[in-house]
Amino acid sequence: MTRIARASLLSPSASPTAEPPWTQRSHGLILDLDGTLIRGHEVIPGAGELLTRWAGRYVIVSNNSTDTAAGLAPRLRALGLPVQADSLVLAGEQAVRHIARGHPRARLMLCGSETLRACAAGLDLALVTRDADIVLLARDRDFSYATLQALARELAAGALLMVSNGDLTHPGPQGSVVPETGALLR
């Protein structure tokens, strides 16, 4: 794999028609989302042009554990990024799908967003607050001490712990730091 600097792709000083030499040998791109294409609701300069140039030949892989691809893609398009749901791979959604495949109809305590809860319910996972087979920890903006107590109780009773991602933070707008799932785990 060729390692490249972000500036060679997105630099405003680069000629918009000039392609870095490595692109002649590349068939596609695997891109991160937060800090590479966007910061919060801000598009990083050059990101839209990059995705347009590589249309149909990229996938965006993200530790996002709040959204589903179907919900995030329209929001990215509203920001001006030409992104379809089938080009997004999101950690939280993938964790839910992994549980549904490996543990059909599992009793799941999901510490995460309503969007992920709806995804889990749509995959026939039983969302519970007690007697869980599995506890999934995802980015939960409403995480509280009461949630921590419930999670600890389920783990002590033998539930399996799964975590959507171990990142402590992700890049936010204007260089801010946004707490992520790993911060809840630690």
Secondary structure, DSSP 8 states (H G I E B T S, - for coil): -----HHHHH-TTS-TT---GGGGG-S-EEE-SBTTTEETTEE-TTHHHHHHHTTTSEEEEE---S--HHHHHHHHHHTT----GGGEEEHHHHHHHHHHHHSTT-EEEEES-HHHHHHHHHTT-EE-SSS-SEEEE---TT--HHHHHHHHHHHHTT-EEEES---SEEE-GGG-EEE-HHHHH-
